[in-house]
Amino acid sequence: MALILAADEPAIETAASTLAEGKLVAIPTETVYGLAADATNGDAVARIFEAKGRPHFNPLICHVSDIAMAERYALIDPLSRRLIDAFWPGPLTLVVPLKPDAGIHPLVAAGLDTIALRMPRGIARKIIAALDRPLAAPSANTSGKISGTNAEAVADDLGQKIALILDAGPSEVGLESTIVKVQGDAILLLRPGGLAAEDIEAVIGHRLERLDQRAAIQAPGMMTSHYAPSASVRLNVHEVREGECLLAFGPLRARHAQLAAASLNLSETGNLREAAANLFDFMKRLDSCGGTVIAVEPIPFNGLGEAINDRLVRAAAPRSLSTDEMEQIK
C-alpha cells in the first residue's frame, strides 16, 4: 500500500527522491491529484500507463517548474508566451512543438511531435524544481474513471500500485486543466477545464476555436468516454426516477427529487466555481450509494460550466472506444 504523507516542506525531498528512483508518486495540484513520474524516464512513464490501465495512444501532460524548464523541451511561440505570462502557474496546458532530441520520453507525447505543458501551483511545482526534471502526470485514477480530488480517493483507487501519496486535502479547482493549442493566429480549445474560456479570450482579444470532437486525439482528456463512474449517467434531467441518485445544481429541484436514493448538490447557490470543485468528489460519492443511475440536473454552459458539462458528457458516453479511437490503437 502506498505511503501517505502530509504535503509539507519535508515531503518535497521525499517525493523528489522517490521520483528519481523511477517510482510513481501521487501529487496534489490545484486542479486534481496527479499520478507523477519522471518524464525523461521511459520505465517510469510506462508504469503510469500500467497503473492506470491507460491506452498508450493517449498523451500525457508534462509539468514544469518554470518557463526555463519549458523552453528546454519545447518551442514556445509568441502567442503561447502571452498565455504563459497571463496564466502560469495555473490550470492552463499549452500544446506546443516538441524540440527534437529534447529528452522527453516518446511515451509521454504518444508519438506526436507536440507536447502538452503546464506549470502547476503549490507543492507540485516545488517537487519538480527539486527533481530538476519535468513530471508526466495525468490524473491519479484508473483510466476512464472519476479523477481523484483528494488523497483518500487516490488511495482507494491506486494505493496498491504506487509508492507514495502526498495529502494536501481537497483540490482547489477540482477540474483538470484547460488545454489549448496555438495554430497560426488562432487558438484551439482542445479541452475545457479549470480556466474558463472567457478568461483566455479576454487576454487574446478574440474567441477560442472549438475543436471538432471527432478529430484525432491531440491532447489528454479527448477520449469520448472518460471520467466515468460505475453507474450510468443521465444528463439534463427535469424529473427524477425512483431509485436514481441525484446530482443536483442550484436552488431549484427537478420534479420528484424526493424519489432519489441519494442526493448531493454541487452548489446550492448555483456557483459554478463551487460546482467544479465538488464535481468529481460528489460523483464518486453518489457512485458508492448503490444506485445504477446518476441523474444530473441541468448546468449552464457559461464560464466553468463548459468544462463541467464536458466532463459530464464524457462520463455519460458509451463505455466502449469510438471508431476513431480504435483506429489510433492500430
N, C-alpha and C positions, 0 to 999 in steps of 0.2 A: 504494500500500500504506500502511496506517495506520502512523503514527509510534508506536513503543513506548517508553515512559519508565518508569523506576522510580517507584513510588508513594511519593514522599517529599515533604517540605515545598515544595521548589521547583516540583514538578509541580502543586501546588494552583492557583497563579495561571495556569499554562499551561492547565490543564483548564478553569478558570472563564472565561478569555478566549475559548477555543475554543468553549465552550458559548454564550457571549454573542453570538458571531458566527452562531449558528444551526446549528452543526455538531454531529455526533454524537461522543460520547466513551464508550468502554467503561471503566467504573469498577469497581474491586474493592469488594465489600461482604462482610460476614461470611457471607451466605447463598450467593449465586453472583455472578458478574460481571454488571453491568447495562449495558444499552445506553441511555445517558442523553442527554436533550435538555431544553432549557428548556421547562417545561410550560406557559408562557404564550405560547409562540411557535408558531403553527399550522404554519408551514412546517417548523420543526424537528421537531415531533411527527410530521408527515406523513412525514418522512424515516425515522423509526423503523419505521413500517408498511411503507415501501418496502424498506428494507434487510432487514427480517426476512421480508418476504412475509406479514405478519400480517393476518388479517381485521380490517376496521375495526369490526366489532361486538364485538370482544374488548377490554375496557377495559384501561388501564394503571395500574400503581401510581404514585402521586405521592409522591416522597421529600422530606422536610422536614428542616431542621437543628435545629429546636427547637419547643416547644409553641406559642410565639407565632406562628411561621410557619404551623403547622397551623390555628390559630384565625383567621388571615387569610382562609382559604379554605373552612373547614368549620365546621359546628355540632357541638360536642363535648358529648354528653350525660354525666351524672354517672357512669354505669357504664363508658362508654368511657374517661372520665378516670381511673377507678380502674385500668383496664388499662394506660393510658399511664404512670401513675405507677409501676406494677409492672414493666413490661417494655420501656419505651423508654429509651434506644436499644436496638434488638434486633430479632429476627426475627419480629415481630408486625405485621401490617397490619390496620387497622380500616377498615371501610366505614361512612362517616358521611354525613349530608346535606351536599350542596354548597351553599355560600352563593350566592344569586342575584348575577349580575354579579361574581363573585369574581375573574375574570381568568384562571382555568384554561381552556385552550383546550378546546372541546367534544369534540375527538377523543380527549382523554385519558379522559374519562368514557364515551365511546362512546354518547352520547345519554341516559345515565342521569342521575337527579337526585341521585346519590350519588357520592362519591369515595373511592377506596382510598388510605389514607395510611399511611406508615411513616417512622420515623426510624432510619436505619442507623447502625451503629457505624463508627468509624475514619475513614479519609481521605475517604470519600464524604460524610460529614456536614460535614467541613471545606470541601469543594468547594462544597456547597450554600450554606453560610454565606458564602463568598467571593462567589458569584454573587448571593446575596440573593434568589433565586427558587427555587421548588421544581423538582425534576427528575422528569420522566416517565422511568421506567427499568425496562422489562421485562428478562428475562434476555437476555444477549448471545449469541444464537444464531439461526439460521434458524427461523422459526416451526414449532412442532410437533416440532422435533428436540431432541437432548440439550442441556441447559443447560450453558454454559461455566463451569467452576470454576477455570480458570487462564488466563493471558494467551495461552499457546500455542494452546489450543483456540479462543479467540475470534479470534485472528489467522488460523488455518486456515479458519474458517468465514466471518468477516465482514471480514477485513483489507482487502479490496479496496473495501469500501463505506463505511468510516468514516474519520474523520480521525485519531483518537488512541486508544491503548490504554494504560492505566496498569497496571503489573505489580506486584502485591503478593504474588505466589506463590499457592499453593492456597487456596481459600476455606476458612474455618474450619468453618462449619456444613455446607456442601455441598448443602443443600436450600433451595428458595425459602421465603419466609416463610409462616407460618401466617396465614390470613385469617379474620377473624370479623366479625360484624355484630350489633349490639345491636338487638333487636326487642322493645319493651316491657320486660318483666322477664327475657326470655330472651336468650341469646346463641347465634347460629347459627354453626356451624363451616362456612364456605364452602369452605375448602381446608386440609387438614392440611399442616403444614410444619415448619420448623426449631425451633419452640417446641411442646413436647408438650402435648396437650390437657389432660393431668392437671395440668400446672403452672398453666394458666389456671383450671381447676376449683378448685384449691386457693385461689386468690385470690377467686373469686366465690362459693364455697361451694355450688355445685350443678353438675350435669353440663351440658356443652355439648349443644345440639341439633344433630344431623347433618342436613344439607340433603339432600332428595331429589335425587339426581344427574340426574333427568330435568327438574329445574326450569330455568327460563330463566337464562342467564348473568348473574350479578350481580357478578362479580369476575374478575380474571385467573386463568388456570390451571384453568378449569372445563370446557374443551372435552374431549369424550370421548376423542379421540385426541390425545396430546400427549407431549412428552419422548421421542420415538420414534427409535431407531436405524434404519439402513437394513435390517438383518437383522430377521426376525420374532422375537418374544419368546414363550417358552413358560414359564409360571409354575408354581411349586409342584411341581417335578419331583422324583421319587424314583428315577428311572432315566434315565441319560444315553444318548442315541442317538449312534451313531458319527458323527463329524464335527461335532457341535454344539460351540459354545463355552459353557463353563460359568461362570456367575456363582454362586459358592459362598458359604455363610454358616455360620460356626461350625466346630467341630472335627470333625463327622461328615459323611461324604460320601454323596451319592446313589450308588446302585448303578451300576457300570460307568463311574464318573467317569474312569477311565483312558482311555476311548474319546474323550474330549473333544479337539477340535483345539487348544484353548487354555483355560486356566482361571485365574481370579482370585478371591480370597476377600475379600469385603467386610470381614470381621472374623473371624480365626481363633478368637478367644475369645468370639465371639457378642456383642460390644459394639455396641449399636445406634447410639450416637453416632459411633463409628468407621465403621460401615457407611454412615450417612447422608453423612458427609464424603467417602467413597470412591465413592458410587453412580454419579454421572454420569461421573466420570473413568473408572471401570472399565468402564461400559457403552460409552463411546466407544472405549476401547482394545480391547475384545472385538469391537466392530463393525468395527474395521480389520483383524481377523485373517483375513478372507476367508470365514468361515462364513456360512451363510444363516439360522441359527437361534441365538439366545442362550437357553440353558436356565438357569432361575433356581431355585435351591433355596428351600424354604420359609423365610419370615422371619416372626417373631412380630409380632402387631399391637399390642402394648403400647408405650407411650412413643412414641419416634420411629419405631417400626415401622409405625404407622398411616400416617405420611407416606411412608415408603419404599414400602409396599405400594400407596398411592395412585398414586405415580409409575409403579410397575411395571405396574399395571393399565392406566393410560393409555398406556404405551409398548407394551403388548400389544394394544391395541384396534385394530379395523379402521382402515385409513388413509384413510377417507372420512368426510365430515361426517355427523352424525346428522340425522334429520328435523327435530328441534327446532333444531339449529344452522343448517340450511338455511333454516328459516323466518325466522330472525333476519337473514339476509342480504337478504331480500326487502324 
